[in-house]
Amino acid sequence: MVLGEAGDGDAVAARKRLQAIRNFPILDLTVECHTLAQRLVHLKAVPQECPEDALHVAVATIIPSQKQKLAVPGFRSIRKIHWQTGSCSKW
């Protein structure tokens, strides 16, 4: 998802963005990530026009290796929504 976004647009700028993130880990987009993203959009926590943003937030909320890097306002509210889906694994 991020690689696709980084590679879009101006070719020179895209090359620089891709070079900047070349050592970032590739994360799996799990069913749990997609479920939370859909719930965030459904609850209007993220605009319907921005499902990719909801997925970014969901991945950062769910994947344990990313939780320490998360800098999203309202993270506790998002975690609460995630717990309410009934699919939350404990971190």
N, C-alpha and C positions, 0 to 999 in steps of 0.2 A: 504494500500500500504506500509506504513512505518512499520506496525506491521509484515507484511510478510517478508520484508527485514531484520528486526531486528531479526526475528526468524530463519533465514537461517544460515547455516554453523555449526561450532563447537557448540555442545550442551551447554557446560559450558559458552562459550562467548555469545551465543544467550540468555541464561537465564539472564545473567548480563545486556545485552542490553535491553531486555524486561522489566526487573526490573527498569532500569533507566528511561524508558519512560512510565511507568504504569499510571502516572497521567496526561499525555498529553491528550488534547481533541481529540476526533475522528472527523475528518472533512469530510463533504460530498463531493464527487467528482461529480460536476455538469456537465451538458452538456456544459456549458460555459467553464469549466476547460478543458474538452477534446477537445473542438474546438480550444482554444488557444494553447494547447499542439501540436495539429496537425499542426497548422499554424507555430509554432516555428520550427518544424521539416521541414515543406515544404519550409520555407524561409532560411533554413540551419543555423538558430540561435542556434540550438541544433543538434548534429549529428543524422542521421537517425538510427544509431545503438543504440541510447540511449533514446528511447521514454519515459521511466520512469523518466528520468531527466527532460524532457520537461514537464511532468505532475507535477512534484514537483514545478518547476518554475511557471507553470500556476496556481496551487493552491495558492502559496504564493502571486501571483500577484492579483488574483481575490478575494479571501476570505478576507473581511475587517479585521477580527480579527488577521490575519497573516501579514498584510502589515507593521505593525510597527516592526516586527521581521525579515523582509526581509533583507538579506545582500548579494544580488546578484549584481555583477558588471553589468552595463548596464540596470538597472531596468527601467530607463526612456524610453529607446528604447523598452523594452518589453511592457511597458504600451502603447506606441504608436502603436505597432503591435496589441495589444489587442483592442484599440479604433478603429483601421481600420477594425476589424472583424465586427463591427457594433452591437456587442452584449454586449458591456461594460455597466455595471451599474455604476452610479456615487458613489464615496466613499465620 
